[in-house]
Amino acid sequence: MKIICPYCFGSIDKDDLLYQCGSCGHNSKPTLIERATKKVTCKECGKLAFKILCPKCEGELPRDMIYTPNLLFSIVGVSGAGKTNYITVMLEELRKTANLQLSIAPQNKYTRETHSANRQLIYEEHKKPGSTRSGQPTPQIWRIQNLNRQAFNTIKTYTFSIFDGAGEDHENIDENSPECRYISVSKAIMVVIDPMILQSVRNSLDKEVYEKSISGVGASMYKDSSDVVHNIASYIKSSRGLRFNQKINVPVAVVFTKMDALMHEFRNRPVSSPSPHIDYFHESDSRAVDNDIRSWMQDKGETAFINGLEANFNEFVFFGVSSFGAVPVSIDQLSPIHPHRVLDPALWLFAKNKFIDSK
């Protein structure tokens, strides 16, 4: 069985993993019997070796990652799209939405500390986390369990890895970068879009709402909104070794963030209604939201944006979310957090990977 290292993104055979002794620090390769019993003795001092290391970069691998299937998701988008905000709120909602019957837990110190710090800022201090730094390639690694799928005293469990690269790294193609390597092995991709990049949206918004919603970067760098699609698609194609005329053949969730600023345009429409995805993923609701956003974009004269997606992606679905649930009080201060439909894209991707049911 192959696994993907979350640090160097190399493909690793489980038989090649190294085990590090906590006493003397020696790395040992397990014998056939040790692999079967999952107890490895240090070849140097004879004590048990517990830490599991990647044989290529010697990064420490969470134990659950070795023994459960891996779901690797990439989240890409330009600077200012709100990727970090969205990831933090999505994970927090996964943790506390009891009706979903999903249990998640961080698998290493980096994941635990990163989520805790961002959660504190958003939920307690009502402030936005800082932007992801360029060249910061470490993904968050979570264990996720579906409590609806239990049999013979076992629960269906996956390792759920999320990579949130800096927006500027997604705007500059480097095939050797960690970001590109991660995207090349991802099973699903979320393309996070700030609707403020659409000229028609900016023109229709109240100036005060616009200034509170914009992150200060990203919205003015594109003269044509279809540039966003083609630039991100080129980045993904380069990451996955595709030719310019090949379509991307993994499920892609196209996620419009900051929909709280646009709810006046979606009154009594599917996007503005509460998410029904509780016991399972509701395909009919997803289709209704997708059609709703497509219709809205066509009314806005953004057909080129949709055509750009059609030209580059085999399968994509539109989602509209609000991480915060309301327009910020000011550029620096958030309103109380009431997320809207933030789980929909992740649940669609879970359903595509058959981790949860869909009907």
C-alpha positions in Angstrom: 0.0 0.0 0.0 1.3 3.5 -0.9 0.9 6.6 1.2 1.8 10.2 0.4 4.1 12.0 2.7 2.5 15.3 3.9 5.9 17.0 4.0 7.9 16.0 0.8 4.7 14.7 -1.0 6.6 11.6 -2.1 4.9 8.3 -2.7 6.0 5.8 -0.1 5.6 2.1 0.2 4.5 1.2 3.8 7.2 -1.5 3.9 9.9 1.2 3.5 8.8 3.3 6.6 11.4 4.0 9.3 10.8 3.8 13.0 12.7 6.1 15.3 13.7 5.1 18.9 12.7 7.6 21.5 15.6 6.7 23.7 18.7 6.7 21.4 17.2 8.3 18.3 18.3 5.5 16.0 16.1 4.8 12.9 15.2 1.2 12.2 13.5 -0.5 9.3 11.0 -3.1 10.7 11.2 -6.8 9.9 8.3 -8.7 8.3 7.1 -9.9 11.8 7.4 -6.4 13.3 5.3 -5.0 10.4 2.6 -7.6 11.1 2.6 -7.0 14.9 3.1 -3.2 14.6 5.8 -3.3 17.3 9.3 -2.3 16.2 12.4 -2.9 18.3 15.3 -0.4 18.0 18.2 -2.2 16.3 20.6 -0.1 18.3 19.5 -0.3 21.9 16.7 -2.9 21.9 13.9 -0.6 23.1 10.6 0.0 21.3 10.7 2.5 18.4 7.4 4.5 18.2 8.0 7.4 15.9 7.2 6.7 12.2 9.3 8.6 9.7 9.2 9.1 6.0 12.2 7.3 4.5 12.7 10.2 2.0 12.6 13.3 4.2 12.4 11.8 7.7 9.4 13.8 8.6 7.3 12.3 11.4 4.1 10.7 10.1 0.9 10.5 12.2 0.3 6.8 13.0 -3.4 7.0 11.8 -2.1 8.1 8.4 -0.3 4.8 8.0 -3.3 2.6 8.8 -6.3 4.5 7.2 -7.1 5.6 3.7 -6.0 9.1 2.9 -8.2 12.0 1.6 -5.9 14.7 0.3 -7.6 18.0 -0.6 -6.0 21.0 -2.1 -7.5 24.5 -1.6 -6.3 27.0 -4.2 -7.2 30.6 -4.9 -5.8 34.1 -5.4 -4.7 36.3 -2.5 -7.5 37.7 -0.4 -10.0 35.0 -1.3 -10.4 34.1 2.4 -9.0 30.5 2.2 -7.6 30.4 5.8 -10.9 31.9 7.2 -12.9 29.3 5.2 -10.7 26.3 6.3 -10.8 27.3 10.0 -14.6 27.7 10.1 -15.2 24.6 7.9 -13.2 22.5 10.3 -14.8 24.0 13.4 -18.3 23.3 12.0 -17.3 19.7 11.2 -16.2 19.3 14.8 -19.4 20.6 16.3 -22.2 19.8 13.9 -23.6 16.8 15.8 -26.2 15.8 13.2 -23.5 14.9 10.7 -22.2 12.1 12.9 -18.6 12.9 11.9 -15.8 13.0 14.4 -12.5 14.8 13.6 -9.3 15.2 15.6 -6.0 16.8 14.8 -3.2 14.4 14.1 -0.1 16.4 15.0 1.1 19.4 16.9 1.2 21.7 13.9 -2.4 21.0 13.0 -3.6 21.4 16.6 -1.8 24.7 17.2 -2.7 26.2 13.8 -6.4 25.5 14.1 -6.5 26.5 17.7 -4.8 29.9 17.0 -7.0 30.7 14.0 -10.1 29.6 15.8 -9.3 31.8 18.8 -8.9 34.8 16.4 -12.2 34.2 14.5 -14.5 32.9 17.2 -13.3 34.5 20.4 -11.6 37.8 19.3 -13.6 38.3 16.1 -10.6 39.1 14.1 -9.3 37.7 10.7 -6.2 35.5 10.8 -3.2 36.8 8.9 -2.7 35.6 5.3 -0.8 32.4 4.7 2.9 33.1 4.3 4.5 32.3 0.9 6.5 29.2 1.0 4.7 27.7 4.1 3.9 24.3 2.7 2.8 22.2 5.8 -0.7 20.8 5.5 -3.1 20.2 8.3 -3.7 16.5 9.0 -6.9 15.4 10.7 -8.5 12.0 11.5 -12.1 11.9 10.4 -14.6 9.2 11.3 -18.1 8.5 10.0 -20.1 7.3 13.1 -22.9 6.3 10.7 -20.7 3.6 9.3 -19.8 1.2 12.1 -19.5 -2.6 11.8 -17.9 -5.3 14.0 -16.6 -2.7 16.5 -14.9 -0.6 13.9 -15.7 2.8 12.5 -15.0 4.0 9.0 -11.9 6.2 9.4 -9.9 8.4 7.0 -6.9 10.7 7.3 -8.1 14.0 6.0 -5.2 16.4 4.8 -5.8 20.0 3.8 -3.2 22.1 2.1 -3.7 25.9 2.3 -1.0 27.5 0.2 -0.4 31.3 0.0 -2.4 33.0 -2.7 0.7 34.4 -4.3 2.2 30.9 -4.6 -0.9 29.9 -6.6 -0.4 32.9 -8.9 3.2 31.9 -9.7 3.8 28.5 -11.3 6.8 26.6 -10.0 6.5 22.9 -10.8 9.1 22.0 -8.2 7.3 23.8 -5.3 5.7 21.9 -2.5 2.3 23.4 -3.5 2.5 21.9 -7.0 3.6 18.5 -5.7 0.7 18.4 -3.3 -1.8 19.4 -6.0 -0.4 16.7 -8.2 -1.5 14.0 -5.8 -4.7 15.5 -4.4 -7.9 13.5 -4.8 -10.0 16.7 -4.9 -9.6 20.4 -5.3 -11.4 23.4 -3.9 -11.0 26.6 -5.9 -11.9 29.4 -3.6 -13.0 32.6 -5.3 -13.7 36.0 -3.8 -16.8 37.3 -5.8 -15.3 40.8 -5.4 -12.9 40.0 -8.3 -16.0 40.2 -10.6 -16.2 43.7 -11.9 -20.0 43.4 -12.1 -20.2 42.5 -8.4 -17.9 45.3 -7.4 -20.0 47.8 -9.3 -23.3 46.6 -7.7 -22.1 46.7 -4.1 -22.5 49.5 -1.6 -19.1 51.2 -1.2 -19.0 50.7 2.6 -19.9 47.0 2.3 -17.3 46.5 -0.4 -14.6 48.2 1.7 -15.4 46.1 4.8 -15.5 42.8 2.8 -12.4 43.2 0.7 -9.1 42.0 2.1 -7.0 44.7 0.4 -5.5 42.4 -2.2 -6.6 40.4 -5.2 -9.7 42.2 -6.3 -8.1 44.8 -8.5 -5.3 42.7 -10.0 -7.5 41.2 -12.8 -9.0 43.3 -15.6 -11.0 40.3 -16.8 -12.5 37.8 -14.3 -11.9 34.9 -16.7 -8.1 35.5 -16.1 -8.7 34.1 -12.6 -10.0 30.8 -14.0 -7.3 30.4 -16.6 -4.4 31.3 -14.3 -5.6 28.9 -11.6 -6.3 26.2 -14.2 -2.8 26.7 -15.6 -1.3 26.3 -12.1 -3.3 23.1 -11.5 -2.5 21.6 -14.9 1.2 22.4 -14.4 1.1 20.7 -11.0 -0.5 17.6 -12.4 1.6 17.4 -15.6 -1.2 18.1 -18.0 -1.0 19.7 -21.4 -2.7 23.1 -21.9 -5.5 21.4 -24.0 -6.3 18.7 -21.4 -9.1 19.0 -18.9 -8.5 18.5 -15.2 -10.0 15.2 -14.3 -10.5 15.4 -10.5 -13.6 16.7 -8.7 -13.4 20.5 -8.3 -15.6 22.5 -5.9 -15.7 26.2 -7.1 -16.4 28.0 -3.8 -17.6 31.6 -3.8 -16.8 33.1 -0.4 -18.2 36.3 1.3 -21.7 35.6 0.1 -23.0 37.5 3.1 -22.3 40.7 1.1 -24.5 39.4 -1.8 -27.5 37.9 0.1 -29.7 40.8 -1.1 -29.3 39.3 -4.6 -30.2 35.8 -3.6 -33.4 36.4 -1.5 -35.7 33.4 -1.5 -33.3 31.4 -3.6 -31.4 28.2 -2.9 -28.1 29.9 -2.0 -29.6 31.9 0.8 -31.5 29.0 2.4 -30.0 26.9 5.2 -28.0 23.9 4.2 -30.0 20.6 4.3 -26.9 18.3 4.3 -27.3 16.6 7.6 -27.8 12.9 7.5 -26.4 12.7 4.0 -25.4 14.9 1.0 -28.5 16.1 -0.8 -27.7 16.0 -4.5 -30.9 17.9 -5.4 -30.0 20.8 -3.2 -26.5 20.9 -4.6 -27.8 21.0 -8.2 -30.2 23.8 -7.2 -27.4 25.9 -5.7 -25.1 25.2 -8.7 -27.9 26.3 -11.1 -28.7 29.3 -9.0 -25.1 30.6 -9.1 -24.7 29.9 -12.8 -27.9 31.8 -13.5 -26.7 34.7 -11.3 -23.4 34.9 -13.1 -25.0 34.9 -16.5 -27.3 37.7 -15.4 -24.1 39.6 -14.3 -22.6 39.1 -17.7 -19.9 36.7 -16.4 -20.4 34.0 -19.1 -16.7 34.1 -19.9 -16.0 33.0 -16.3 -18.2 29.9 -16.7 -16.8 29.1 -20.1 -13.3 29.3 -18.7 -14.3 26.6 -16.1 -16.0 24.5 -18.8 -12.8 24.6 -20.9 -10.5 23.5 -18.1 -12.4 21.2 -15.7 -14.2 18.0 -16.4 -16.3 18.1 -13.3 -17.0 21.2 -11.2 -19.8 22.4 -9.0 -20.5 25.9 -7.7 -21.0 26.6 -4.0 -21.8 29.8 -2.2 -20.6 30.2 1.4 -20.1 32.7 4.1 -17.4 31.9 6.7 -18.5 34.6 9.0 -22.3 34.9 8.2 -22.3 38.7 8.1 -20.3 41.6 6.6 -17.5 42.6 9.0 -18.1 45.5 11.4 -14.9 47.0 10.0 -11.9 45.9 8.1 -10.3 44.8 11.4 -13.3 43.6 13.3 -15.7 40.7 12.6 -19.4 40.4 13.5 -20.4 37.4 15.7 -19.8 34.3 13.7 -22.8 32.5 12.1 -21.4 30.5 9.2 -23.6 29.8 6.1 -23.2 26.6 4.0 -19.5 26.3 4.8 -19.7 22.5 4.9 -21.4 22.0 1.5 -18.2 21.9 -0.6 -16.4 19.5 1.8 -19.4 17.2 2.1 -19.7 17.0 -1.7 -16.1 16.0 -1.9 -16.6 13.5 0.9 -19.5 12.0 -1.0 -17.5 11.9 -4.2 -14.9 9.8 -2.3 -17.7 7.6 -0.9 -16.9 8.6 2.7 -20.5 9.8 3.3 -23.7 8.9 1.6 -25.4 11.0 -1.0 -29.0 10.8 -2.4 
